[in-house]
Amino acid sequence: MSNSSVQSVDRAIAILEILAREGATRVTDLASELDVHKSTASRLLGALEQGGLVEQTGDRGRYRLGVGVVRLAGAATAQLDLAKESRPVCRRLAGELGETVNIAVARDGDVVNISQVRGPSAISGQSWTGARTPPHATSSGKVLLAFGALDVPAELHRFTPLTITDERQLGLEEIVRRGWAAAVEELEPGLNAVAAPIRNIDGTVVAAVSASGPSFRLTPQRLPEMGACVAEGAQEISQRLGYYG
């Protein structure tokens, strides 16, 4: 990113902070506080208005924060609530299963891990928090696909010899029926995982909780038992979010 682009971002952030502090403010006053020309302030406000982050008031020339800020704040709060409410359950699952437990959500067609708890048997120090992974090659992603939180990608890329690249073989209907999904060395060789859906208060699947570990320990024979355990944990997290369906 160029220095001018960074400067524009800094100024846009400053505008939002001023509006949060002062309320509805005239363009000329914003330009004065930012020490920029009025045309520069107007251009920045136009970009923010297009994104719904600011809006003009009835008093011509004055701007205030827009509903887009509320939407972003709500999304951030929901994610923080999810991470907070799931933490005790993830700790328990990690202790019982001995494996790494993650919470993942859908973001722009991918799966993003927002929280991780390592179990006592975990042998890898890798942190998946913040990592983006493809939905078709992960247990959490398959859950989000099966329950409609994500659309199946147009192209299913291969990551290992066991990656499923045919949508018909993902078994999404079976995942819905049994309540959990598995990935067997589909993203990384030697890594297996199971995941189950987390629902919010209205029953919508908003995330997945998964347990992952080495394939020599999370054998295919053990996956159904782990899947059932993770599904129980997912149900408990859903109840903590207000779902009792």
URPE-V716174 format. One record per residue. N is the residue number from 1. RES is the residue in one small letter. PHI is phi in degrees with one decimal (* if undefined). PSI is psi in degrees with one decimal (NA if undefined). D_FIRST is the distance of its C-alpha to the first C-alpha in Angstrom with 2 decimals. Layout:
[[N,RES,PHI,PSI,D_FIRST] [N,RES,PHI,PSI,D_FIRST]]
//
This chain:
[[1,m,*,133.4,0.00] [2,s,-71.6,163.3,3.82] [3,n,-62.1,-36.9,6.69] [4,s,-66.2,-36.2,8.26] [5,s,-67.4,-42.2,6.19] [6,v,-62.2,-41.1,6.68] [7,q,-62.7,-39.6,10.08] [8,s,-64.3,-41.7,10.85] [9,v,-62.4,-44.5,10.42] [10,d,-59.9,-41.7,12.58] [11,r,-69.4,-37.7,15.01] [12,a,-63.6,-42.1,15.37] [13,i,-62.0,-42.0,16.24] [14,a,-61.8,-38.7,18.58] [15,i,-60.8,-45.8,20.25] [16,l,-61.6,-39.8,21.02] [17,e,-67.0,-38.7,22.45] [18,i,-64.6,-45.9,24.54] [19,l,-64.2,-35.4,25.92] [20,a,-65.8,-33.9,26.75] [21,r,-83.3,-42.0,28.61] [22,e,-100.1,-19.1,30.26] [23,g,82.4,-153.0,30.72] [24,a,-58.7,128.9,30.87] [25,t,-138.1,143.8,29.49] [26,r,-75.2,153.0,29.61] [27,v,-58.8,-42.0,26.64] [28,t,-62.2,-38.4,28.14] [29,d,-68.8,-39.3,28.35] [30,l,-63.3,-44.2,24.74] [31,a,-61.4,-40.0,23.69] [32,s,-65.0,-44.3,26.10] [33,e,-68.5,-33.1,24.90] [34,l,-81.9,-12.2,21.23] [35,d,60.4,46.9,22.53] [36,v,-130.2,166.8,20.92] [37,h,-68.5,152.0,22.75] [38,k,-58.0,-36.0,24.29] [39,s,-65.4,-34.2,22.55] [40,t,-67.7,-44.0,19.08] [41,a,-62.5,-40.2,20.46] [42,s,-64.4,-40.1,22.01] [43,r,-64.4,-42.6,18.89] [44,l,-65.4,-41.9,17.13] [45,l,-63.5,-36.2,20.43] [46,g,-62.7,-41.2,20.68] [47,a,-66.6,-41.5,17.49] [48,l,-67.6,-36.3,18.77] [49,e,-66.5,-37.9,22.22] [50,q,-62.5,-32.7,21.23] [51,g,-86.9,2.2,20.06] [52,g,77.8,10.6,23.34] [53,l,-85.1,-22.9,21.96] [54,v,-134.6,163.0,23.92] [55,e,-149.7,153.5,27.04] [56,q,-81.4,144.1,29.38] [57,t,-87.9,178.7,32.72] [58,g,-65.8,-25.9,36.05] [59,d,-81.8,106.1,35.89] [60,r,-53.1,133.4,33.95] [61,g,93.0,-1.5,30.92] [62,r,-111.7,143.1,30.47] [63,y,-125.2,152.9,27.85] [64,r,-139.1,171.2,28.04] [65,l,-63.8,141.7,26.19] [66,g,-97.7,175.6,26.47] [67,v,-68.1,-19.2,27.83] [68,g,-61.5,-30.8,24.44] [69,v,-65.5,-40.8,24.08] [70,v,-62.7,-41.5,27.42] [71,r,-61.4,-45.4,26.41] [72,l,-66.1,-41.1,23.38] [73,a,-63.8,-40.3,25.63] [74,g,-64.3,-40.6,28.35] [75,a,-65.2,-41.4,26.26] [76,a,-65.7,-42.1,25.09] [77,t,-63.5,-42.7,28.71] [78,a,-61.3,-40.3,30.08] [79,q,-68.1,-40.3,27.91] [80,l,-64.4,-41.2,28.92] [81,d,-62.3,-42.0,32.52] [82,l,-62.0,-48.0,32.41] [83,a,-62.7,-41.4,31.19] [84,k,-67.3,-48.8,33.74] [85,e,-70.5,-26.9,36.66] [86,s,-83.9,-18.0,36.18] [87,r,-56.4,-49.8,36.00] [88,p,-61.2,-38.6,39.79] [89,v,-67.5,-41.9,40.48] [90,c,-62.8,-39.7,37.88] [91,r,-61.9,-43.2,39.45] [92,r,-64.8,-45.1,42.85] [93,l,-61.8,-43.9,41.87] [94,a,-61.2,-38.9,40.21] [95,g,-69.4,-42.2,43.41] [96,e,-69.9,-41.8,45.76] [97,l,-89.6,-22.0,44.03] [98,g,78.6,6.4,42.79] [99,e,-117.6,172.8,39.47] [100,t,-76.8,132.4,35.83] [101,v,-116.8,131.6,35.35] [102,n,-125.7,151.8,32.10] [103,i,-109.8,130.1,31.24] [104,a,-130.2,147.9,28.91] [105,v,-129.5,165.3,27.70] [106,a,-85.6,134.6,26.38] [107,r,-145.2,112.1,22.71] [108,d,51.7,44.3,21.46] [109,g,86.0,-7.6,24.12] [110,d,-112.7,179.7,23.76] [111,v,-111.0,131.0,25.53] [112,v,-122.4,126.7,23.87] [113,n,-83.6,125.8,26.00] [114,i,-108.3,-9.4,25.98] [115,s,-157.1,144.4,28.90] [116,q,-144.5,139.1,30.84] [117,v,-129.3,125.1,34.22] [118,r,-88.7,134.7,35.58] [119,g,-84.0,166.8,39.27] [120,p,-65.5,-20.6,41.77] [121,s,-96.2,-2.4,42.04] [122,a,-60.6,131.5,38.33] [123,i,-107.6,-8.2,37.93] [124,s,-109.0,139.5,34.17] [125,g,-89.2,5.2,31.82] [126,q,-65.6,133.6,28.89] [127,s,-101.0,128.5,27.16] [128,w,-95.1,-2.7,26.26] [129,t,-62.9,126.1,24.86] [130,g,87.1,-10.2,21.49] [131,a,-74.4,141.2,21.95] [132,r,-101.1,130.0,21.68] [133,t,-130.3,154.4,24.72] [134,p,-74.5,137.4,26.31] [135,p,-64.6,-35.8,29.13] [136,h,-74.8,-13.7,31.80] [137,a,-108.6,7.4,31.76] [138,t,-130.0,153.4,32.06] [139,s,-66.7,-42.1,34.90] [140,s,-63.0,-41.8,32.78] [141,g,-62.8,-40.7,31.12] [142,k,-63.5,-37.4,34.57] [143,v,-62.0,-47.2,35.76] [144,l,-66.2,-32.5,32.97] [145,l,-68.8,-47.0,33.74] [146,a,-63.1,-35.8,37.47] [147,f,-100.2,13.9,37.42] [148,g,82.6,8.1,35.12] [149,a,-77.3,-18.4,32.00] [150,l,-137.4,152.2,30.13] [151,d,-92.7,147.2,30.90] [152,v,-64.6,128.0,31.76] [153,p,-58.1,150.5,28.96] [154,a,-63.3,-33.5,29.93] [155,e,-128.3,126.9,29.71] [156,l,-99.5,102.0,30.77] [157,h,-74.3,150.7,29.26] [158,r,-94.8,131.9,31.44] [159,f,-113.6,-28.5,30.43] [160,t,-142.4,170.3,33.93] [161,p,-60.0,-19.6,37.34] [162,l,-99.6,0.6,38.12] [163,t,-62.4,132.2,35.12] [164,i,-81.1,122.9,36.55] [165,t,-115.9,8.0,35.23] [166,d,-118.2,117.8,37.86] [167,e,-54.0,-35.2,37.43] [168,r,-64.5,-21.7,41.22] [169,q,-94.5,0.4,41.35] [170,l,-71.3,-22.6,38.98] [171,g,67.1,39.7,42.02] [172,l,-64.4,-37.8,40.32] [173,e,-65.3,-38.2,43.69] [174,e,-65.9,-37.2,45.16] [175,i,-61.6,-44.0,42.32] [176,v,-62.9,-41.4,43.13] [177,r,-64.1,-45.5,46.83] [178,r,-91.0,-18.1,46.73] [179,g,90.7,8.3,43.87] [180,w,-156.3,161.6,41.67] [181,a,-127.4,159.2,39.70] [182,a,-132.1,151.9,39.48] [183,a,-132.1,122.8,37.23] [184,v,-112.8,97.8,39.05] [185,e,51.4,39.8,36.87] [186,e,-96.2,-22.5,34.71] [187,l,-104.0,-43.2,31.25] [188,e,-136.5,139.5,32.26] [189,p,-60.5,135.6,35.63] [190,g,84.0,4.1,37.82] [191,l,-119.0,121.9,36.07] [192,n,-117.6,157.5,37.94] [193,a,-158.1,157.1,37.30] [194,v,-130.8,152.2,38.86] [195,a,-149.6,158.9,37.45] [196,a,-141.9,157.7,38.87] [197,p,-80.9,143.7,37.71] [198,i,-109.9,130.5,37.10] [199,r,-111.9,149.7,38.13] [200,n,-90.0,-169.6,37.54] [201,i,-61.4,-29.7,40.37] [202,d,-93.9,6.9,40.84] [203,g,92.7,-3.9,40.91] [204,t,-71.1,135.1,37.53] [205,v,-75.2,117.8,35.97] [206,v,-113.0,-10.8,32.70] [207,a,-165.3,177.4,32.14] [208,a,-138.4,145.6,33.84] [209,v,-110.6,134.7,35.22] [210,s,-131.4,156.9,35.60] [211,a,-125.3,129.7,37.37] [212,s,-133.3,153.8,36.40] [213,g,-173.4,-179.0,37.93] [214,p,-66.6,144.4,39.28] [215,s,-64.8,-24.0,41.32] [216,f,-72.4,-18.7,44.35] [217,r,-104.5,-42.3,44.61] [218,l,-91.0,72.2,43.27] [219,t,-73.2,158.6,45.64] [220,p,-54.5,-32.8,46.10] [221,q,-67.4,-28.4,49.43] [222,r,-88.4,-16.7,47.81] [223,l,-60.8,-41.8,45.09] [224,p,-59.3,-40.9,47.39] [225,e,-63.6,-44.2,48.49] [226,m,-68.2,-37.8,44.92] [227,g,-60.4,-43.0,43.85] [228,a,-63.6,-39.9,46.62] [229,c,-66.1,-44.6,45.68] [230,v,-66.0,-36.2,42.01] [231,a,-62.9,-39.0,43.19] [232,e,-64.0,-41.0,45.36] [233,g,-63.6,-40.7,42.45] [234,a,-62.4,-38.7,40.35] [235,q,-64.5,-39.6,43.29] [236,e,-65.6,-42.3,43.51] [237,i,-62.9,-41.7,39.83] [238,s,-60.0,-40.5,40.33] [239,q,-65.0,-35.6,43.35] [240,r,-67.6,-23.9,41.41] [241,l,-89.8,-0.9,39.04] [242,g,105.3,6.0,42.15] [243,y,-94.8,124.0,43.05] [244,y,-130.0,25.9,46.76] [245,g,-68.6,NA,47.36]]
//
